[in-house]
Amino acid sequence: MSSESDAHVIARLTGQMLPSLALAATDGQAVDLAILTGRSVVYAYPRTAEPDKASPDGWDEIPGAKGCTPQSCSFRDHAKELSAVGVDHLFGLSSQTTEYQKEAAERLHLPFALLSDTDHRFKESMAMPDFIIDDMRLFKRLTMIIYDGRIAKVFYPVDAPAQDAENVLVWCRDNPKG
């Protein structure tokens, strides 16, 4: 785990151009976030729980680990409002496999795709914060608002995952041009 401060993560990522990398999506597409035009919102999360399977030992004690399902449901519930304030593209992003993400997207009735970074190419190229538990290397929870391939705003850490979409919605309303 990095000891990088929250403020440094935000400052380092804000303004960065995204790398041109194809990420597998649950809708069967390959998505290159760097070439999307307009406003995109990407929320990175550690992992969604597997039904009927216990979380890793110590999961609940890791700051920011819990809350992936409430965060995804929050974006699901606010997807139309986000679109109304100019969000052209909305994605969740984790290092879980696309196959597992498809199950989660269907179970949670998500109206947007989840992106998979199983090989950590995107995370490493952006030097995004992560952590390791049970031999799994996972994203620390953060949300990026992106315009034409450049990060305009970073929410990090996301301490209240269920309110993440509402915070993004307010920011987008208050910043219609970026």
NUSEPA-330855 format. One record per residue (C-alpha): x, y, z; residue in three letters. Coordinates in Angstrom, 3 decimals, padded with zeros to 6 digits. Example, Ala and Ser with C-alpha at 12.3 -4.5 7.8 and 13.67 -1.06 7.14 Angstrom:
<pts>
<pt><X>012.300</X><Y>-004.500</Y><Z>007.800</Z><code>ALA</code></pt>
<pt><X>013.670</X><Y>-001.060</Y><Z>007.140</Z><code>SER</code></pt>
</pts>
This chain:
<pts>
<pt><X>000.000</X><Y>000.000</Y><Z>000.000</Z><code>MET</code></pt>
<pt><X>001.199</X><Y>003.455</Y><Z>-000.836</Z><code>SER</code></pt>
<pt><X>001.593</X><Y>006.100</Y><Z>001.835</Z><code>SER</code></pt>
<pt><X>000.771</X><Y>008.801</Y><Z>-000.714</Z><code>GLU</code></pt>
<pt><X>-001.520</X><Y>011.442</Y><Z>000.790</Z><code>SER</code></pt>
<pt><X>-005.085</X><Y>011.884</Y><Z>-000.404</Z><code>ASP</code></pt>
<pt><X>-004.359</X><Y>015.439</Y><Z>-001.548</Z><code>ALA</code></pt>
<pt><X>-001.336</X><Y>014.260</Y><Z>-003.540</Z><code>HIS</code></pt>
<pt><X>-003.375</X><Y>011.543</Y><Z>-005.309</Z><code>VAL</code></pt>
<pt><X>-005.990</X><Y>014.130</Y><Z>-006.291</Z><code>ILE</code></pt>
<pt><X>-003.392</X><Y>016.671</Y><Z>-007.453</Z><code>ALA</code></pt>
<pt><X>-001.408</X><Y>014.075</Y><Z>-009.406</Z><code>ARG</code></pt>
<pt><X>-004.428</X><Y>012.617</Y><Z>-011.251</Z><code>LEU</code></pt>
<pt><X>-006.296</X><Y>015.873</Y><Z>-011.924</Z><code>THR</code></pt>
<pt><X>-005.398</X><Y>017.152</Y><Z>-015.385</Z><code>GLY</code></pt>
<pt><X>-003.825</X><Y>013.884</Y><Z>-016.492</Z><code>GLN</code></pt>
<pt><X>-004.582</X><Y>012.550</Y><Z>-019.960</Z><code>MET</code></pt>
<pt><X>-005.799</X><Y>008.964</Y><Z>-019.924</Z><code>LEU</code></pt>
<pt><X>-003.727</X><Y>006.255</Y><Z>-021.586</Z><code>PRO</code></pt>
<pt><X>-005.106</X><Y>004.726</Y><Z>-024.747</Z><code>SER</code></pt>
<pt><X>-005.965</X><Y>001.217</Y><Z>-023.558</Z><code>LEU</code></pt>
<pt><X>-008.875</X><Y>-001.026</Y><Z>-024.466</Z><code>ALA</code></pt>
<pt><X>-010.752</X><Y>-002.257</Y><Z>-021.396</Z><code>LEU</code></pt>
<pt><X>-013.189</X><Y>-005.170</Y><Z>-021.644</Z><code>ALA</code></pt>
<pt><X>-016.745</X><Y>-004.097</Y><Z>-020.827</Z><code>ALA</code></pt>
<pt><X>-019.741</X><Y>-006.070</Y><Z>-019.607</Z><code>THR</code></pt>
<pt><X>-021.691</X><Y>-005.057</Y><Z>-022.728</Z><code>ASP</code></pt>
<pt><X>-019.226</X><Y>-006.992</Y><Z>-024.897</Z><code>GLY</code></pt>
<pt><X>-017.399</X><Y>-003.899</Y><Z>-026.154</Z><code>GLN</code></pt>
<pt><X>-013.804</X><Y>-002.826</Y><Z>-025.685</Z><code>ALA</code></pt>
<pt><X>-013.754</X><Y>000.693</Y><Z>-024.255</Z><code>VAL</code></pt>
<pt><X>-010.846</X><Y>003.105</Y><Z>-024.667</Z><code>ASP</code></pt>
<pt><X>-011.580</X><Y>005.888</Y><Z>-022.184</Z><code>LEU</code></pt>
<pt><X>-008.912</X><Y>008.110</Y><Z>-023.768</Z><code>ALA</code></pt>
<pt><X>-010.858</X><Y>008.523</Y><Z>-027.007</Z><code>ILE</code></pt>
<pt><X>-014.341</X><Y>009.100</Y><Z>-025.605</Z><code>LEU</code></pt>
<pt><X>-015.644</X><Y>012.581</Y><Z>-026.303</Z><code>THR</code></pt>
<pt><X>-017.633</X><Y>014.689</Y><Z>-023.897</Z><code>GLY</code></pt>
<pt><X>-017.995</X><Y>014.113</Y><Z>-020.170</Z><code>ARG</code></pt>
<pt><X>-017.322</X><Y>010.661</Y><Z>-018.750</Z><code>SER</code></pt>
<pt><X>-017.651</X><Y>009.469</Y><Z>-015.158</Z><code>VAL</code></pt>
<pt><X>-015.631</X><Y>006.450</Y><Z>-014.076</Z><code>VAL</code></pt>
<pt><X>-015.861</X><Y>005.136</Y><Z>-010.538</Z><code>TYR</code></pt>
<pt><X>-013.132</X><Y>002.694</Y><Z>-009.535</Z><code>ALA</code></pt>
<pt><X>-013.997</X><Y>000.230</Y><Z>-006.807</Z><code>TYR</code></pt>
<pt><X>-012.205</X><Y>-002.679</Y><Z>-005.110</Z><code>PRO</code></pt>
<pt><X>-014.593</X><Y>-005.547</Y><Z>-005.853</Z><code>ARG</code></pt>
<pt><X>-018.215</X><Y>-006.509</Y><Z>-005.651</Z><code>THR</code></pt>
<pt><X>-018.923</X><Y>-009.386</Y><Z>-003.327</Z><code>ALA</code></pt>
<pt><X>-019.670</X><Y>-012.795</Y><Z>-004.709</Z><code>GLU</code></pt>
<pt><X>-023.119</X><Y>-014.056</Y><Z>-003.691</Z><code>PRO</code></pt>
<pt><X>-022.992</X><Y>-016.695</Y><Z>-000.943</Z><code>ASP</code></pt>
<pt><X>-019.236</X><Y>-016.265</Y><Z>-000.508</Z><code>LYS</code></pt>
<pt><X>-017.586</X><Y>-014.658</Y><Z>002.509</Z><code>ALA</code></pt>
<pt><X>-015.455</X><Y>-011.560</Y><Z>002.081</Z><code>SER</code></pt>
<pt><X>-011.706</X><Y>-011.935</Y><Z>002.692</Z><code>PRO</code></pt>
<pt><X>-010.606</X><Y>-011.976</Y><Z>006.337</Z><code>ASP</code></pt>
<pt><X>-010.174</X><Y>-008.433</Y><Z>007.576</Z><code>GLY</code></pt>
<pt><X>-012.189</X><Y>-006.910</Y><Z>004.697</Z><code>TRP</code></pt>
<pt><X>-014.431</X><Y>-004.855</Y><Z>006.965</Z><code>ASP</code></pt>
<pt><X>-011.412</X><Y>-003.295</Y><Z>008.699</Z><code>GLU</code></pt>
<pt><X>-009.866</X><Y>-001.929</Y><Z>005.486</Z><code>ILE</code></pt>
<pt><X>-010.829</X><Y>001.752</Y><Z>005.110</Z><code>PRO</code></pt>
<pt><X>-012.918</X><Y>002.181</Y><Z>001.958</Z><code>GLY</code></pt>
<pt><X>-013.136</X><Y>-001.501</Y><Z>001.080</Z><code>ALA</code></pt>
<pt><X>-016.804</X><Y>-002.006</Y><Z>001.945</Z><code>LYS</code></pt>
<pt><X>-019.517</X><Y>-000.403</Y><Z>-000.143</Z><code>GLY</code></pt>
<pt><X>-018.995</X><Y>-001.484</Y><Z>-003.750</Z><code>CYS</code></pt>
<pt><X>-022.579</X><Y>-002.663</Y><Z>-004.243</Z><code>THR</code></pt>
<pt><X>-024.122</X><Y>000.477</Y><Z>-002.648</Z><code>PRO</code></pt>
<pt><X>-021.824</X><Y>002.618</Y><Z>-004.809</Z><code>GLN</code></pt>
<pt><X>-022.869</X><Y>000.838</Y><Z>-008.015</Z><code>SER</code></pt>
<pt><X>-026.534</X><Y>001.018</Y><Z>-007.012</Z><code>CYS</code></pt>
<pt><X>-026.149</X><Y>004.736</Y><Z>-006.324</Z><code>SER</code></pt>
<pt><X>-024.851</X><Y>005.318</Y><Z>-009.853</Z><code>PHE</code></pt>
<pt><X>-027.634</X><Y>003.079</Y><Z>-011.196</Z><code>ARG</code></pt>
<pt><X>-030.262</X><Y>005.099</Y><Z>-009.356</Z><code>ASP</code></pt>
<pt><X>-028.838</X><Y>008.444</Y><Z>-010.544</Z><code>HIS</code></pt>
<pt><X>-027.859</X><Y>007.467</Y><Z>-014.115</Z><code>ALA</code></pt>
<pt><X>-030.670</X><Y>009.443</Y><Z>-015.774</Z><code>LYS</code></pt>
<pt><X>-029.972</X><Y>012.531</Y><Z>-013.654</Z><code>GLU</code></pt>
<pt><X>-026.270</X><Y>012.305</Y><Z>-014.490</Z><code>LEU</code></pt>
<pt><X>-027.114</X><Y>012.113</Y><Z>-018.175</Z><code>SER</code></pt>
<pt><X>-029.329</X><Y>015.190</Y><Z>-017.774</Z><code>ALA</code></pt>
<pt><X>-026.364</X><Y>017.213</Y><Z>-016.422</Z><code>VAL</code></pt>
<pt><X>-024.129</X><Y>016.275</Y><Z>-019.341</Z><code>GLY</code></pt>
<pt><X>-022.581</X><Y>012.936</Y><Z>-018.426</Z><code>VAL</code></pt>
<pt><X>-022.169</X><Y>011.241</Y><Z>-021.801</Z><code>ASP</code></pt>
<pt><X>-020.506</X><Y>008.051</Y><Z>-020.533</Z><code>HIS</code></pt>
<pt><X>-020.740</X><Y>006.269</Y><Z>-017.170</Z><code>LEU</code></pt>
<pt><X>-018.679</X><Y>003.252</Y><Z>-016.133</Z><code>PHE</code></pt>
<pt><X>-017.626</X><Y>001.285</Y><Z>-013.090</Z><code>GLY</code></pt>
<pt><X>-014.037</X><Y>-000.007</Y><Z>-013.094</Z><code>LEU</code></pt>
<pt><X>-012.434</X><Y>-002.820</Y><Z>-011.118</Z><code>SER</code></pt>
<pt><X>-009.766</X><Y>-005.477</Y><Z>-011.487</Z><code>SER</code></pt>
<pt><X>-012.379</X><Y>-008.256</Y><Z>-011.404</Z><code>GLN</code></pt>
<pt><X>-012.923</X><Y>-010.347</Y><Z>-014.511</Z><code>THR</code></pt>
<pt><X>-015.514</X><Y>-009.324</Y><Z>-017.079</Z><code>THR</code></pt>
<pt><X>-017.284</X><Y>-012.639</Y><Z>-016.497</Z><code>GLU</code></pt>
<pt><X>-017.761</X><Y>-011.871</Y><Z>-012.819</Z><code>TYR</code></pt>
<pt><X>-018.653</X><Y>-008.260</Y><Z>-013.540</Z><code>GLN</code></pt>
<pt><X>-021.394</X><Y>-009.433</Y><Z>-015.946</Z><code>LYS</code></pt>
<pt><X>-023.009</X><Y>-011.361</Y><Z>-013.096</Z><code>GLU</code></pt>
<pt><X>-022.844</X><Y>-008.294</Y><Z>-010.850</Z><code>ALA</code></pt>
<pt><X>-024.146</X><Y>-005.940</Y><Z>-013.572</Z><code>ALA</code></pt>
<pt><X>-027.118</X><Y>-008.229</Y><Z>-014.220</Z><code>GLU</code></pt>
<pt><X>-027.843</X><Y>-008.861</Y><Z>-010.546</Z><code>ARG</code></pt>
<pt><X>-027.726</X><Y>-005.128</Y><Z>-009.764</Z><code>LEU</code></pt>
<pt><X>-029.601</X><Y>-004.129</Y><Z>-012.973</Z><code>HIS</code></pt>
<pt><X>-026.938</X><Y>-001.609</Y><Z>-013.963</Z><code>LEU</code></pt>
<pt><X>-027.824</X><Y>000.524</Y><Z>-017.019</Z><code>PRO</code></pt>
<pt><X>-024.127</X><Y>001.084</Y><Z>-017.785</Z><code>PHE</code></pt>
<pt><X>-021.113</X><Y>-001.139</Y><Z>-018.403</Z><code>ALA</code></pt>
<pt><X>-018.502</X><Y>-002.215</Y><Z>-015.899</Z><code>LEU</code></pt>
<pt><X>-014.911</X><Y>-002.189</Y><Z>-017.148</Z><code>LEU</code></pt>
<pt><X>-012.294</X><Y>-004.782</Y><Z>-016.280</Z><code>SER</code></pt>
<pt><X>-008.618</X><Y>-004.058</Y><Z>-015.636</Z><code>ASP</code></pt>
<pt><X>-007.539</X><Y>-007.570</Y><Z>-014.635</Z><code>THR</code></pt>
<pt><X>-004.003</X><Y>-007.082</Y><Z>-015.935</Z><code>ASP</code></pt>
<pt><X>-003.672</X><Y>-003.737</Y><Z>-014.068</Z><code>HIS</code></pt>
<pt><X>-002.405</X><Y>-001.920</Y><Z>-017.188</Z><code>ARG</code></pt>
<pt><X>-004.765</X><Y>001.018</Y><Z>-016.710</Z><code>PHE</code></pt>
<pt><X>-004.180</X><Y>001.230</Y><Z>-012.953</Z><code>LYS</code></pt>
<pt><X>-000.397</X><Y>001.100</Y><Z>-013.378</Z><code>GLU</code></pt>
<pt><X>-000.266</X><Y>003.584</Y><Z>-016.242</Z><code>SER</code></pt>
<pt><X>-002.223</X><Y>006.069</Y><Z>-014.109</Z><code>MET</code></pt>
<pt><X>-000.436</X><Y>005.118</Y><Z>-010.863</Z><code>ALA</code></pt>
<pt><X>-003.849</X><Y>004.765</Y><Z>-009.239</Z><code>MET</code></pt>
<pt><X>-003.930</X><Y>003.826</Y><Z>-005.566</Z><code>PRO</code></pt>
<pt><X>-004.487</X><Y>000.171</Y><Z>-004.760</Z><code>ASP</code></pt>
<pt><X>-004.159</X><Y>-002.412</Y><Z>-002.014</Z><code>PHE</code></pt>
<pt><X>-003.604</X><Y>-006.160</Y><Z>-001.733</Z><code>ILE</code></pt>
<pt><X>-005.663</X><Y>-008.661</Y><Z>000.255</Z><code>ILE</code></pt>
<pt><X>-005.745</X><Y>-012.463</Y><Z>-000.136</Z><code>ASP</code></pt>
<pt><X>-003.392</X><Y>-012.175</Y><Z>-003.138</Z><code>ASP</code></pt>
<pt><X>-005.889</X><Y>-009.867</Y><Z>-004.888</Z><code>MET</code></pt>
<pt><X>-004.610</X><Y>-006.483</Y><Z>-006.066</Z><code>ARG</code></pt>
<pt><X>-007.574</X><Y>-004.124</Y><Z>-005.919</Z><code>LEU</code></pt>
<pt><X>-008.348</X><Y>-000.492</Y><Z>-006.712</Z><code>PHE</code></pt>
<pt><X>-008.811</X><Y>001.885</Y><Z>-003.839</Z><code>LYS</code></pt>
<pt><X>-012.172</X><Y>003.554</Y><Z>-004.320</Z><code>ARG</code></pt>
<pt><X>-012.088</X><Y>006.795</Y><Z>-006.322</Z><code>LEU</code></pt>
<pt><X>-014.205</X><Y>008.558</Y><Z>-008.923</Z><code>THR</code></pt>
<pt><X>-012.986</X><Y>010.526</Y><Z>-011.934</Z><code>MET</code></pt>
<pt><X>-014.838</X><Y>013.038</Y><Z>-014.069</Z><code>ILE</code></pt>
<pt><X>-013.200</X><Y>013.109</Y><Z>-017.485</Z><code>ILE</code></pt>
<pt><X>-013.573</X><Y>015.500</Y><Z>-020.440</Z><code>TYR</code></pt>
<pt><X>-012.295</X><Y>014.347</Y><Z>-023.807</Z><code>ASP</code></pt>
<pt><X>-009.737</X><Y>011.999</Y><Z>-022.265</Z><code>GLY</code></pt>
<pt><X>-008.444</X><Y>014.397</Y><Z>-019.552</Z><code>ARG</code></pt>
<pt><X>-009.312</X><Y>014.078</Y><Z>-015.862</Z><code>ILE</code></pt>
<pt><X>-011.149</X><Y>017.209</Y><Z>-014.718</Z><code>ALA</code></pt>
<pt><X>-012.081</X><Y>016.142</Y><Z>-011.171</Z><code>LYS</code></pt>
<pt><X>-011.101</X><Y>013.351</Y><Z>-008.795</Z><code>VAL</code></pt>
<pt><X>-013.113</X><Y>012.312</Y><Z>-005.756</Z><code>PHE</code></pt>
<pt><X>-010.718</X><Y>010.526</Y><Z>-003.383</Z><code>TYR</code></pt>
<pt><X>-011.118</X><Y>008.976</Y><Z>-000.981</Z><code>PRO</code></pt>
<pt><X>-014.759</X><Y>008.041</Y><Z>-001.390</Z><code>VAL</code></pt>
<pt><X>-015.702</X><Y>007.531</Y><Z>002.242</Z><code>ASP</code></pt>
<pt><X>-019.470</X><Y>007.253</Y><Z>001.680</Z><code>ALA</code></pt>
<pt><X>-019.889</X><Y>004.995</Y><Z>-001.374</Z><code>PRO</code></pt>
<pt><X>-023.693</X><Y>005.169</Y><Z>-001.339</Z><code>ALA</code></pt>
<pt><X>-023.482</X><Y>008.985</Y><Z>-001.713</Z><code>GLN</code></pt>
<pt><X>-020.821</X><Y>008.985</Y><Z>-004.446</Z><code>ASP</code></pt>
<pt><X>-023.235</X><Y>009.461</Y><Z>-007.357</Z><code>ALA</code></pt>
<pt><X>-025.002</X><Y>012.314</Y><Z>-005.551</Z><code>GLU</code></pt>
<pt><X>-021.664</X><Y>014.072</Y><Z>-004.986</Z><code>ASN</code></pt>
<pt><X>-020.779</X><Y>013.644</Y><Z>-008.662</Z><code>VAL</code></pt>
<pt><X>-024.220</X><Y>014.912</Y><Z>-009.684</Z><code>LEU</code></pt>
<pt><X>-023.829</X><Y>018.072</Y><Z>-007.591</Z><code>VAL</code></pt>
<pt><X>-020.337</X><Y>018.706</Y><Z>-008.986</Z><code>TRP</code></pt>
<pt><X>-021.532</X><Y>018.228</Y><Z>-012.571</Z><code>CYS</code></pt>
<pt><X>-024.462</X><Y>020.621</Y><Z>-012.009</Z><code>ARG</code></pt>
<pt><X>-022.117</X><Y>023.217</Y><Z>-010.522</Z><code>ASP</code></pt>
<pt><X>-019.477</X><Y>022.754</Y><Z>-013.243</Z><code>ASN</code></pt>
<pt><X>-021.310</X><Y>022.431</Y><Z>-016.541</Z><code>PRO</code></pt>
<pt><X>-018.188</X><Y>023.208</Y><Z>-018.576</Z><code>LYS</code></pt>
<pt><X>-015.732</X><Y>021.163</Y><Z>-016.595</Z><code>GLY</code></pt>
</pts>
